[in-house]
Amino acid sequence: MKIKKVVAADMQQAMQQIRLELGDDAIIINSVREPLKSVRQLLGRRNIEVTAAVDDAPVNTPEPQLLAPESPALLPEEGTVRTRPALKPGPPEARLERVIPGRIVPTRLPEPILTLTSETENSWFKTILQQELDKEEAGLDNNITTKWKKILRQIEVNDSVTDILFNDFNLDIEQLGLPPEDIIRVYLREQLIKLLRPAYERKNGARINTFIGPTGVGKTMSLVKLATRSKVVEKKQIAMIAVYNHRFGAMEKLNYYGNIIGSPVDVVMTPAELAQAVDAHRDKDIIYIDTEGRPSMNRSQVLELHSFIGAVSEPQNLHLVLSTSTKNLDLIRIANDFRSVGYNKIVMTKMDETDTYGAMLNLVCNTGVPVTHVTNGQNVPDDIERLSPKRFAEILLGSVVLDEDYQT
């Protein structure tokens, strides 16, 4: 008997190699995953080892009858020896069915499962390993753009956005004679400004500013900061309107700051009352409207918001307020859920609670709507900042801290 062990990427390739070397009479004795030889294999696909055998010479016995069609298909199980059922007797001129007929394509073997108690326990381990491998690759890779693509990925900039930023990169870094990191920062700053500029070119001089968004993101405080700045710093005549049913805590904030800056605060509960309140303040330079937080996945509440916004006949700036501490994919989903409302500005809050700002860039690229303001604290009116493409790029690149693994 001739025994052969082959190593292949999957069972199909292994069987093709076995047929080539041993012929169609070969049978599978065993199949297992290739043993781990490095940590890197733990994160990727491992090869499969298949052991097969074939007789050196045919046995001089009459050939049995061909298997009946209803006989079960003979496919190998991983890690087991396959045996064949007894063949029915028949005339010697019948041909013996091959154990590995060419028309049978085995199914792919399942991926290996790590010997941990659950997938949850496995995930943190893989994350740590991947981070270490990325650092190792960064140390071995002399391509500065590749390093920076990994850096941008660490601050949660989507790969598709990063590809756009580096699409036109053709600088000869060595010939410029400057530190590579400085060159890349200057290049990325200009590319970010170029990428963001179209979103910021659309101007809306409406005097009515309505704030919408999910619960708990800081809509009321964002409104108060802008309203106070308009009144105290810019000397505008303003009014604040609260669209509330049961948000007494937020109402107290508006009344408190309204009394301090000498601005009227109205409370409305229906679209008709909102229209009357806006008309009553037609002499004001700016009107700020605060709405209740609404879960974006609750379509009925989002549709209810339409009725209030539609009750105002004048043009509006609709500010979608979101938190930078929200996960990247959730930010995109929430923004898309509110798209039907027609917001044209985004306010990002709680900048002081994170140092990863790539999600903001993804948000602008996904929606085409500018992030016009960011907040970074509770001080009124100081802790709010207006963004331009230039300032946006500075904040994003300022969050990049190069560690020793990425130094050139």
C-alpha positions as CSV (number, residue, x, y, z in Angstrom):
1,M,0.0,0.0,0.0
2,K,1.2,3.5,-0.9
3,I,0.5,6.3,1.6
4,K,0.7,10.0,0.8
5,K,0.2,13.1,2.9
6,V,-0.6,16.4,1.1
7,V,-1.0,19.9,2.5
8,A,-3.4,22.3,0.7
9,A,-5.5,25.4,1.3
10,D,-8.8,23.4,1.3
11,M,-10.1,19.9,0.8
12,Q,-10.9,20.4,-2.9
13,Q,-7.2,21.3,-3.7
14,A,-6.1,18.4,-1.6
15,M,-8.2,15.9,-3.5
16,Q,-7.1,17.2,-6.8
17,Q,-3.5,16.7,-5.7
18,I,-4.2,13.2,-4.4
19,R,-5.8,12.1,-7.7
20,L,-2.9,13.5,-9.6
21,E,-0.3,11.6,-7.5
22,L,-2.2,8.4,-6.4
23,G,-4.9,8.1,-9.0
24,D,-8.7,7.7,-8.7
25,D,-8.4,4.6,-6.5
26,A,-7.0,6.5,-3.6
27,I,-9.0,6.6,-0.4
28,I,-8.9,9.3,2.4
29,I,-7.4,8.0,5.7
30,N,-7.4,11.2,7.7
31,S,-7.7,15.0,7.4
32,V,-6.8,17.6,10.0
33,R,-5.9,21.2,10.2
34,E,-2.2,22.1,9.9
35,P,-0.7,22.6,13.4
36,L,-0.1,26.2,14.6
37,K,3.4,27.3,14.0
38,S,3.1,31.0,14.7
39,V,0.8,33.5,16.3
40,R,0.0,35.0,12.9
41,Q,-1.7,31.8,11.8
42,L,-4.2,32.2,14.7
43,L,-5.7,35.2,12.9
44,G,-5.8,33.7,9.4
45,R,-6.8,30.5,7.6
46,R,-4.7,27.4,8.2
47,N,-3.9,24.8,5.6
48,I,-5.4,21.3,5.8
49,E,-3.3,18.1,5.9
50,V,-4.9,15.1,4.2
51,T,-3.5,11.6,4.4
52,A,-4.5,9.2,1.5
53,A,-3.6,5.6,0.5
54,V,-3.8,3.3,-2.5
55,D,-2.9,-0.3,-3.1
56,D,0.3,-0.9,-5.1
57,A,-1.2,-3.7,-7.2
58,P,-4.8,-4.8,-7.9
59,V,-6.1,-7.9,-6.1
60,N,-6.9,-10.9,-8.4
61,T,-10.5,-11.3,-7.5
62,P,-13.7,-10.8,-9.5
63,E,-14.9,-7.2,-9.5
64,P,-18.1,-6.6,-7.6
65,Q,-21.2,-5.0,-9.1
66,L,-21.5,-1.2,-9.4
67,L,-23.0,0.4,-6.4
68,A,-26.7,1.0,-6.6
69,P,-27.8,4.6,-7.1
70,E,-29.4,4.8,-3.8
71,S,-26.2,4.2,-1.9
72,P,-25.2,7.2,0.3
73,A,-22.5,9.6,-1.0
74,L,-19.1,8.8,0.5
75,L,-17.6,12.0,1.7
76,P,-14.9,12.1,4.3
77,E,-15.5,13.5,7.7
78,E,-12.7,15.6,9.2
79,G,-10.4,13.7,11.5
80,T,-12.0,10.3,10.9
81,V,-11.4,7.2,8.8
82,R,-14.0,6.5,6.1
83,T,-15.2,3.0,5.5
84,R,-17.3,1.7,2.7
85,P,-20.6,-0.3,3.0
86,A,-20.5,-3.8,1.6
87,L,-20.9,-4.1,-2.1
88,K,-23.6,-6.1,-3.7
89,P,-22.4,-9.1,-5.7
90,G,-22.7,-8.8,-9.4
91,P,-21.3,-9.9,-12.8
92,P,-17.5,-9.6,-13.0
93,E,-17.8,-7.3,-16.0
94,A,-19.2,-4.5,-13.9
95,R,-16.8,-1.8,-13.1
96,L,-16.0,-0.9,-9.5
97,E,-17.1,2.6,-8.5
98,R,-14.2,4.8,-7.5
99,V,-14.0,6.0,-3.9
100,I,-13.1,9.5,-5.1
101,P,-15.1,10.0,-8.3
102,G,-14.1,13.1,-10.3
103,R,-17.7,14.4,-10.3
104,I,-17.9,14.7,-6.5
105,V,-16.7,18.0,-5.0
106,P,-16.4,17.8,-1.2
107,T,-17.7,20.6,0.9
108,R,-15.2,23.0,2.6
109,L,-14.2,21.9,6.0
110,P,-15.4,24.2,8.8
111,E,-13.0,26.8,10.1
112,P,-11.1,25.8,13.3
113,I,-12.5,27.0,16.6
114,L,-10.0,28.2,19.2
115,T,-10.0,26.3,22.5
116,L,-11.6,29.1,24.5
117,T,-14.9,28.8,26.2
118,S,-16.7,31.4,24.1
119,E,-16.4,33.6,21.1
120,T,-16.5,36.6,23.4
121,E,-13.4,35.5,25.2
122,N,-11.8,34.9,21.9
123,S,-12.5,38.4,20.5
124,W,-10.4,40.3,22.9
125,F,-7.5,38.0,22.4
126,K,-7.7,38.4,18.6
127,T,-7.9,42.2,19.0
128,I,-4.7,42.4,21.0
129,L,-2.9,40.1,18.6
130,Q,-3.9,42.1,15.6
131,Q,-2.7,45.3,17.2
132,E,0.7,43.8,17.9
133,L,0.9,42.4,14.4
134,D,0.0,45.9,13.0
135,K,2.8,47.4,15.0
136,E,5.2,44.7,13.8
137,E,4.3,45.3,10.2
138,A,4.6,49.1,10.7
139,G,8.1,48.6,12.0
140,L,9.1,46.5,9.0
141,D,7.4,48.6,6.3
142,N,9.4,51.6,5.1
143,N,6.5,53.0,3.1
144,I,5.4,56.1,4.9
145,T,2.0,56.3,3.3
146,T,1.2,52.7,4.4
147,K,2.1,53.7,8.0
148,W,-0.2,56.7,7.9
149,K,-3.1,54.7,6.5
150,K,-2.8,52.4,9.5
151,I,-2.6,55.5,11.8
152,L,-5.8,56.9,10.3
153,R,-7.5,53.6,10.7
154,Q,-6.6,53.7,14.4
155,I,-8.5,57.0,14.8
156,E,-11.4,55.3,13.0
157,V,-11.2,57.0,9.6
158,N,-12.8,54.6,7.1
159,D,-10.4,53.0,4.6
160,S,-12.4,54.3,1.6
161,V,-11.9,57.9,2.9
162,T,-8.2,57.3,3.5
163,D,-7.8,55.9,-0.1
164,I,-9.3,59.2,-1.4
165,L,-6.9,61.2,0.7
166,F,-3.8,59.4,-0.6
167,N,-5.1,59.0,-4.2
168,D,-3.0,61.8,-5.6
169,F,0.1,61.4,-3.4
170,N,3.2,61.5,-5.6
171,L,5.7,63.4,-3.5
172,D,9.4,62.4,-3.5
173,I,9.9,62.5,0.3
174,E,13.6,61.9,0.2
175,Q,14.2,64.6,-2.4
176,L,12.4,67.2,-0.3
177,G,14.9,66.7,2.5
178,L,12.3,67.3,5.3
179,P,11.1,65.0,8.1
180,P,8.6,62.5,6.4
181,E,6.0,62.9,9.2
182,D,5.9,66.7,8.7
183,I,5.5,66.3,4.9
184,I,2.6,63.8,5.4
185,R,0.9,66.1,7.9
186,V,1.1,69.1,5.5
187,Y,-0.1,67.0,2.6
188,L,-3.0,65.5,4.6
189,R,-4.1,68.9,5.9
190,E,-4.4,70.2,2.3
191,Q,-6.2,67.1,1.2
192,L,-8.7,67.2,4.1
193,I,-9.5,70.9,3.3
194,K,-10.0,70.0,-0.3
195,L,-12.2,67.1,0.6
196,L,-14.3,69.0,3.1
197,R,-14.7,72.3,1.3
198,P,-17.8,71.4,-0.9
199,A,-19.8,70.6,2.2
200,Y,-19.0,73.9,3.8
201,E,-19.6,76.1,0.7
202,R,-23.4,75.8,1.1
203,K,-24.6,78.8,3.1
204,N,-27.9,79.3,4.8
205,G,-28.6,82.7,6.4
206,A,-31.9,81.7,8.0
207,R,-32.7,83.3,11.3
208,I,-34.5,80.2,12.7
209,N,-32.2,77.5,14.2
210,T,-33.9,74.2,15.2
211,F,-32.0,71.6,17.1
212,I,-32.8,67.9,16.7
213,G,-31.2,64.6,17.5
214,P,-31.4,61.5,19.8
215,T,-31.7,61.7,23.5
216,G,-28.8,62.5,25.8
217,V,-26.4,64.1,23.3
218,G,-26.5,67.6,24.7
219,K,-28.9,69.4,22.4
220,T,-30.2,71.9,25.0
221,M,-26.7,72.9,26.2
222,S,-25.5,73.3,22.6
223,L,-28.4,75.6,21.9
224,V,-27.8,77.6,25.1
225,K,-24.2,78.1,24.3
226,L,-24.9,79.4,20.8
227,A,-27.9,81.5,22.0
228,T,-25.8,83.1,24.8
229,R,-23.0,83.9,22.3
230,S,-25.4,85.5,19.9
231,K,-26.9,87.6,22.6
232,V,-23.9,88.6,24.7
233,V,-21.0,88.6,22.2
234,E,-22.8,89.4,18.9
235,K,-25.4,91.6,20.5
236,K,-28.3,90.0,18.6
237,Q,-31.9,90.1,19.7
238,I,-32.9,86.5,20.2
239,A,-35.7,84.3,21.5
240,M,-35.8,80.7,22.6
241,I,-38.7,78.3,22.0
242,A,-38.9,74.8,23.6
243,V,-41.0,72.1,21.9
244,Y,-41.6,70.0,25.0
245,N,-44.2,67.6,26.4
246,H,-42.5,66.4,29.6
247,R,-38.8,67.5,29.6
248,F,-38.9,69.6,32.8
249,G,-35.1,69.4,33.4
250,A,-34.3,70.8,30.0
251,M,-37.0,73.5,30.5
252,E,-35.3,74.6,33.7
253,K,-32.0,75.1,31.8
254,L,-33.6,77.3,29.2
255,N,-35.4,79.4,31.7
256,Y,-32.3,79.8,33.8
257,Y,-30.1,81.0,31.0
258,G,-32.9,83.0,29.4
259,N,-33.3,85.0,32.7
260,I,-29.5,85.6,32.8
261,I,-29.2,86.9,29.3
262,G,-32.6,88.6,29.2
263,S,-34.1,86.5,26.4
264,P,-37.7,85.3,26.2
265,V,-38.4,81.6,26.5
266,D,-41.6,80.1,25.1
267,V,-42.9,76.6,25.6
268,V,-45.1,74.9,22.9
269,M,-46.6,71.5,22.7
270,T,-48.2,71.4,19.2
271,P,-47.2,72.4,15.7
272,A,-49.8,75.2,15.7
273,E,-48.4,76.6,18.9
274,L,-44.9,76.6,17.4
275,A,-46.1,78.5,14.3
276,Q,-47.7,81.1,16.6
277,A,-44.6,81.5,18.8
278,V,-42.3,82.0,15.8
279,D,-44.7,84.6,14.3
280,A,-44.8,86.4,17.7
281,H,-41.0,86.8,17.5
282,R,-40.8,88.1,14.0
283,D,-38.9,91.1,15.3
284,K,-36.0,89.0,16.6
285,D,-32.7,88.6,14.8
286,I,-32.4,84.9,15.7
287,I,-34.8,82.3,17.0
288,Y,-33.5,79.1,18.7
289,I,-35.9,76.1,18.8
290,D,-35.2,73.2,21.1
291,T,-36.9,69.8,20.5
292,E,-37.2,66.7,22.5
293,G,-34.6,63.9,21.9
294,R,-36.0,61.1,19.8
295,P,-34.7,57.6,19.2
296,S,-33.7,57.6,15.5
297,M,-35.0,54.0,15.0
298,N,-38.5,55.0,16.2
299,R,-39.9,56.1,12.9
300,S,-43.2,57.4,14.4
301,Q,-41.3,59.9,16.6
302,V,-39.1,61.0,13.7
303,L,-42.3,61.5,11.6
304,E,-43.8,63.5,14.4
305,L,-40.8,65.8,14.2
306,H,-41.7,66.5,10.6
307,S,-45.0,68.0,11.7
308,F,-43.3,70.6,13.9
309,I,-40.6,71.5,11.4
310,G,-43.3,71.8,8.7
311,A,-45.3,74.2,10.8
312,V,-42.7,76.9,10.4
313,S,-43.1,78.6,7.1
314,E,-39.7,80.4,7.2
315,P,-36.4,78.8,6.1
316,Q,-34.6,77.0,8.9
317,N,-31.2,75.8,9.8
318,L,-31.7,72.3,11.1
319,H,-28.9,71.3,13.4
320,L,-28.5,67.5,14.0
321,V,-26.8,67.1,17.3
322,L,-24.7,64.0,17.9
323,S,-22.1,62.9,20.4
324,T,-18.5,62.0,19.5
325,S,-18.6,59.3,22.1
326,T,-21.1,57.3,19.9
327,K,-19.7,54.4,18.0
328,N,-18.7,55.0,14.4
329,L,-21.3,52.8,12.7
330,D,-24.0,54.1,15.0
331,L,-23.3,57.7,14.1
332,I,-23.7,56.9,10.4
333,R,-27.0,55.0,11.1
334,I,-28.4,57.8,13.3
335,A,-27.5,60.4,10.7
336,N,-29.2,58.3,8.0
337,D,-32.3,57.8,10.1
338,F,-32.7,61.6,10.5
339,R,-32.0,62.4,6.8
340,S,-35.7,62.5,6.0
341,V,-36.0,65.6,8.3
342,G,-33.7,67.5,6.0
343,Y,-31.0,68.7,8.5
344,N,-28.3,70.9,6.9
345,K,-25.8,71.2,9.8
346,I,-24.3,68.9,12.3
347,V,-23.1,69.7,15.9
348,M,-20.8,67.2,17.5
349,T,-20.7,67.3,21.3
350,K,-18.6,65.9,24.1
351,M,-15.3,66.3,22.3
352,D,-13.6,66.3,25.7
353,E,-14.7,62.7,26.3
354,T,-12.8,61.1,23.4
355,D,-9.5,61.5,21.5
356,T,-10.7,59.7,18.4
357,Y,-12.2,62.0,15.8
358,G,-12.2,60.0,12.6
359,A,-15.9,59.3,12.9
360,M,-16.6,63.0,12.3
361,L,-14.8,62.8,8.9
362,N,-16.7,59.7,8.0
363,L,-19.9,61.4,8.9
364,V,-19.3,64.4,6.6
365,C,-18.2,62.2,3.7
366,N,-21.3,59.9,4.2
367,T,-23.9,62.7,4.5
368,G,-22.3,65.7,2.6
369,V,-23.4,67.8,5.6
370,P,-20.8,69.9,7.4
371,V,-20.0,69.7,11.1
372,T,-20.4,73.4,11.9
373,H,-19.8,73.3,15.6
374,V,-18.2,71.2,18.3
375,T,-18.5,71.4,22.0
376,N,-15.9,70.4,24.6
377,G,-17.2,71.1,28.1
378,Q,-20.1,72.6,30.1
379,N,-18.9,76.2,30.3
380,V,-21.4,78.6,28.7
381,P,-20.8,80.1,26.2
382,D,-17.1,79.3,25.9
383,D,-17.1,75.6,25.3
384,I,-18.4,75.6,21.8
385,E,-16.4,76.2,18.6
386,R,-17.3,77.0,15.0
387,L,-15.6,74.7,12.5
388,S,-14.2,75.4,9.1
389,P,-12.5,72.9,6.8
390,K,-9.1,74.2,8.0
391,R,-10.0,73.9,11.7
392,F,-11.6,70.5,11.1
393,A,-8.3,69.2,9.6
394,E,-6.3,70.7,12.5
395,I,-8.5,68.9,15.0
396,L,-8.3,65.6,13.2
397,L,-4.5,65.6,12.6
398,G,-4.0,67.0,16.1
399,S,-5.5,63.8,17.5
400,V,-2.7,61.8,15.9
401,V,0.1,61.0,18.3
402,L,2.9,59.0,16.8
403,D,4.4,56.4,19.1
404,E,7.9,54.8,18.6
405,D,6.5,52.0,16.5
406,Y,5.6,54.5,13.7
407,Q,8.6,56.8,13.9
408,T,10.8,56.7,10.8
